[in-house]
Amino acid sequence: MIPKVRAAIAAQGGKPAGPPYGRYYNGDPAAFDTEAGIPFTGSVRAANEVRVGELPGGPAAKTVHIGPYDTLPQEYPRVEGWLAEKGKRAAVGPWESYVDDMATTKPAALRTELYWPIG
């Protein structure tokens, strides 16, 4: 989806303003609910499969994962444990911001920021 989002932004004169992200609303493999996006500047409207959305503001837990994407799932239980330890409630819709381009960065050096909204 990221190439489609990037193309929709460019076609409408917008400019990417940050790394792409993936947002996850559940972990059900039978009905996985996710979105992919790119922050942008300019005026961009929904087109075909691409919609305009907004990441939530407010408090969130954040960690930075360094390594290949296939090891990223190990961060979720760690962040959930931290939230529980601090007496915080995890809200719906954590997201991952893919800081480095996997086409030009070795998997062991990929940085991914994980944000989990606090409810």
Sequence and secondary structure as in RCSB ss.txt:
>XXXX:A:sequence
MIPKVRAAIAAQGGKPAGPPYGRYYNGDPAAFDTEAGIPFTGSVRAANEVRVGELPGGPAAKTVHIGPYDTLPQE
YPRVEGWLAEKGKRAAVGPWESYVDDMATTKPAALRTELYWPIG
>XXXX:A:secstr
 HHHHHHHHHHTT EE S  EEEES   TTS  EEEE  EES    BTTB       S EEEEEEES GGGGGGH
HHHHHHHHHHTT  B S  EEEE S TTTS GGG EEEEEEEB 
